[in-house]
Amino acid sequence: MHSQARTGRANKRGEIFMTLEELKQFIEANKDNQEVQTYLKGLYPLTPEGVTAFLSTEEGKKLLQPRLDQHFTKGLETWKEKTLPSLLDEEIKKKFPAETEEQKRLRKLEEELASERQARVKSELVNKATTLATQKGLPVELVSYFVGQDEDTTVSNITALENIWQQAIEKAVEQKFKDNGRTTPPGGGGGSGQKNPWKKETFNLTEQGRLLRENPELARQMMAQAK
């Protein structure tokens, strides 16, 4: 090279040498030097083969890889933004195709039939519960709270209501006697030939309630007889 482009250090034999970093600095400082440009072109001539040879070196890879990464990242983001949504939409449509007008009509009809069937079943259960409550002398205004999903559940609920109602009446009678300062009379005849609403064969909650209000002592006697 021309003397003005020389740099570096000399060894004992007078040979000039420099580190890789020094070489880079030298090339950068003399990039406009014709002699340096000619020398570099000779190392890696600007031909497809020369460029390929340079890019195969570690320096070439370090120069190329960041650009490749940047290009890939940008391409991936563009793909996500423009292509991925349409691919997802297509896949969703394949797995969950839109309803046809006929399918919509059938679905609506099925929903209406299911609703009507449910209303009919509910009405039948309410009637069943009302009949049972009337037979047992239970207040029919409470029936709607004890209607279940099916007949078995409804019957079970009404039976539970009957037990709770009976216990409430017995407690009310006991409290009535305590409030009046009287003890419960021993078992015996009702004294009037009247049907005992606490007995199994003549059980009637409505009559029980009437007796508790009008004649609590007689009610207590009949309760004792029924046990």
C-alpha positions as CSV (number, residue, x, y, z in Angstrom):
1,M,0.0,0.0,0.0
2,H,1.0,3.6,-0.3
3,S,3.1,4.9,2.6
4,Q,0.4,7.3,3.8
5,A,-1.9,4.4,4.5
6,R,0.5,2.6,6.7
7,T,-0.1,2.2,10.4
8,G,0.4,-0.4,13.1
9,R,3.5,-1.6,14.9
10,A,6.7,-3.4,13.6
11,N,8.1,-6.6,15.1
12,K,11.8,-7.5,15.4
13,R,12.0,-8.3,11.8
14,G,10.5,-5.0,10.8
15,E,7.2,-6.4,9.7
16,I,4.1,-4.2,10.2
17,F,1.2,-5.8,12.2
18,M,-2.0,-4.7,13.8
19,T,-4.9,-6.0,15.8
20,L,-8.3,-6.6,14.2
21,E,-9.7,-3.5,16.0
22,E,-6.8,-1.5,14.7
23,L,-7.5,-2.8,11.2
24,K,-11.1,-1.7,11.4
25,Q,-10.1,1.7,12.6
26,F,-7.6,2.0,9.8
27,I,-10.1,1.0,7.1
28,E,-12.7,3.4,8.5
29,A,-10.1,6.3,8.6
30,N,-8.9,5.5,5.0
31,K,-12.2,4.5,3.4
32,D,-11.8,7.2,0.8
33,N,-8.2,6.2,0.0
34,Q,-8.1,4.8,-3.5
35,E,-5.3,2.4,-2.7
36,V,-7.2,1.0,0.3
37,Q,-10.4,0.6,-1.7
38,T,-8.5,-1.2,-4.4
39,Y,-7.0,-3.5,-1.9
40,L,-10.3,-4.3,-0.2
41,K,-12.0,-5.0,-3.5
42,G,-9.3,-7.5,-4.2
43,L,-10.0,-9.3,-0.9
44,Y,-13.7,-9.5,-1.5
45,P,-14.5,-8.3,-5.0
46,L,-18.1,-6.9,-5.4
47,T,-19.3,-9.9,-7.3
48,P,-21.9,-12.4,-6.2
49,E,-19.1,-14.8,-5.3
50,G,-17.2,-12.2,-3.4
51,V,-20.2,-11.0,-1.4
52,T,-21.0,-14.6,-0.6
53,A,-17.5,-15.2,0.5
54,F,-17.5,-12.2,2.8
55,L,-20.9,-13.0,4.3
56,S,-19.6,-16.5,5.1
57,T,-17.0,-15.0,7.4
58,E,-17.7,-14.3,11.1
59,E,-17.5,-10.5,10.4
60,G,-19.9,-11.0,7.5
61,K,-22.3,-12.9,9.7
62,K,-22.2,-10.3,12.4
63,L,-23.0,-7.7,9.8
64,L,-25.8,-9.7,8.2
65,Q,-27.5,-11.3,11.2
66,P,-29.0,-8.2,12.8
67,R,-30.5,-7.2,9.4
68,L,-31.9,-10.6,8.9
69,D,-33.4,-10.6,12.4
70,Q,-34.9,-7.1,11.9
71,H,-36.3,-8.2,8.5
72,F,-37.8,-11.4,10.0
73,T,-39.3,-9.5,13.0
74,K,-40.9,-6.9,10.7
75,G,-42.2,-9.6,8.4
76,L,-43.7,-11.6,11.3
77,E,-45.5,-8.5,12.7
78,T,-46.9,-7.7,9.3
79,W,-48.1,-11.3,9.0
80,K,-49.7,-11.2,12.4
81,E,-51.4,-7.9,11.5
82,K,-52.6,-8.6,8.0
83,T,-52.7,-12.4,7.5
84,L,-53.3,-14.1,10.9
85,P,-56.8,-12.5,11.5
86,S,-58.2,-13.8,8.2
87,L,-56.7,-17.2,8.8
88,L,-58.4,-17.3,12.3
89,D,-61.7,-16.2,10.8
90,E,-61.5,-18.9,8.2
91,E,-60.7,-21.6,10.8
92,I,-63.5,-20.5,13.1
93,K,-66.0,-20.5,10.2
94,K,-64.9,-24.1,9.3
95,K,-65.4,-25.3,12.9
96,F,-68.5,-23.2,13.7
97,P,-70.3,-22.5,10.4
98,A,-73.0,-19.8,10.4
99,E,-76.5,-21.0,10.7
100,T,-78.6,-21.2,7.6
101,E,-82.1,-19.7,7.6
102,E,-83.6,-23.1,7.9
103,Q,-81.4,-24.0,10.8
104,K,-82.4,-20.7,12.5
105,R,-86.0,-21.5,12.0
106,L,-85.7,-25.0,13.4
107,R,-83.7,-23.8,16.4
108,K,-86.3,-21.2,17.2
109,L,-89.1,-23.8,16.9
110,E,-87.3,-26.2,19.2
111,E,-86.8,-23.4,21.8
112,E,-90.5,-22.5,21.7
113,L,-91.5,-26.2,22.1
114,A,-89.1,-26.6,25.0
115,S,-90.6,-23.5,26.7
116,E,-94.1,-24.7,26.2
117,R,-93.3,-28.2,27.5
118,Q,-91.6,-26.7,30.6
119,A,-94.6,-24.4,31.3
120,R,-97.0,-27.4,30.9
121,V,-95.0,-29.5,33.3
122,K,-94.8,-26.7,35.8
123,S,-98.6,-26.3,35.7
124,E,-99.2,-30.0,36.2
125,L,-96.8,-30.0,39.2
126,V,-98.6,-26.9,40.7
127,N,-101.9,-28.7,40.4
128,K,-100.5,-31.9,42.0
129,A,-99.1,-29.9,44.9
130,T,-102.3,-28.0,45.4
131,T,-104.3,-31.2,45.5
132,L,-102.0,-32.7,48.1
133,A,-102.0,-29.5,50.2
134,T,-105.8,-29.4,50.2
135,Q,-106.0,-33.1,51.2
136,K,-103.6,-32.5,54.1
137,G,-105.2,-29.2,55.2
138,L,-102.1,-27.2,54.3
139,P,-102.2,-23.6,53.2
140,V,-102.4,-23.6,49.4
141,E,-100.8,-20.2,49.2
142,L,-97.5,-21.8,50.2
143,V,-97.7,-24.4,47.4
144,S,-95.7,-22.5,44.8
145,Y,-92.6,-22.5,47.1
146,F,-92.6,-26.3,47.3
147,V,-93.0,-27.2,43.6
148,G,-90.0,-29.2,42.5
149,Q,-88.5,-30.2,39.1
150,D,-90.6,-33.4,38.9
151,E,-93.5,-35.1,40.7
152,D,-91.4,-37.1,43.1
153,T,-89.6,-34.0,44.3
154,T,-92.8,-32.1,44.6
155,V,-94.5,-34.8,46.7
156,S,-91.4,-34.9,48.9
157,N,-91.5,-31.2,49.4
158,I,-95.2,-31.2,50.4
159,T,-94.5,-34.0,52.9
160,A,-91.8,-31.9,54.4
161,L,-94.1,-28.9,54.6
162,E,-96.7,-31.1,56.4
163,N,-94.2,-32.2,59.0
164,I,-93.0,-28.6,59.6
165,W,-96.5,-27.3,59.8
166,Q,-97.5,-30.0,62.3
167,Q,-94.5,-29.2,64.5
168,A,-95.3,-25.5,64.4
169,I,-98.9,-26.2,65.5
170,E,-97.8,-28.4,68.4
171,K,-95.4,-25.7,69.6
172,A,-98.1,-23.1,69.3
173,V,-100.5,-25.2,71.5
174,E,-97.9,-25.8,74.1
175,Q,-97.0,-22.1,74.2
176,K,-100.8,-21.2,74.5
177,F,-101.2,-23.5,77.6
178,K,-98.1,-22.0,79.2
179,D,-99.3,-18.5,78.6
180,N,-102.6,-19.4,80.3
181,G,-100.9,-21.0,83.2
182,R,-102.5,-24.4,82.5
183,T,-100.9,-27.8,82.1
184,T,-101.7,-30.2,79.2
185,P,-104.7,-32.4,80.1
186,P,-104.2,-36.1,80.0
187,G,-105.5,-38.1,77.1
188,G,-109.2,-38.9,77.0
189,G,-112.3,-38.3,75.0
190,G,-112.9,-35.1,73.1
191,G,-116.1,-34.8,75.0
192,S,-118.3,-34.0,72.0
193,G,-117.9,-36.9,69.5
194,Q,-116.0,-34.4,67.3
195,K,-113.6,-35.8,64.7
196,N,-110.0,-35.6,65.8
197,P,-108.1,-33.7,63.1
198,W,-104.8,-35.0,64.5
199,K,-105.6,-38.6,64.0
200,K,-104.3,-40.3,60.9
201,E,-107.7,-41.2,59.5
202,T,-109.2,-37.8,60.0
203,F,-106.1,-35.6,59.7
204,N,-106.9,-32.0,58.7
205,L,-104.6,-29.1,59.3
206,T,-107.2,-26.5,58.6
207,E,-109.4,-27.9,61.4
208,Q,-106.3,-28.1,63.6
209,G,-105.7,-24.4,63.1
210,R,-109.3,-23.5,63.9
211,L,-109.3,-25.5,67.1
212,L,-106.0,-23.9,68.2
213,R,-107.5,-20.5,67.8
214,E,-111.0,-21.1,69.2
215,N,-110.4,-23.9,71.8
216,P,-106.7,-24.5,72.5
217,E,-107.5,-26.8,75.5
218,L,-109.6,-29.1,73.4
219,A,-107.0,-29.0,70.7
220,R,-104.4,-30.2,73.2
221,Q,-106.6,-33.0,74.3
222,M,-107.1,-34.2,70.8
223,M,-103.4,-34.0,70.1
224,A,-102.7,-36.2,73.2
225,Q,-105.4,-38.7,72.0
226,A,-103.8,-39.0,68.5
227,K,-100.4,-40.0,69.9
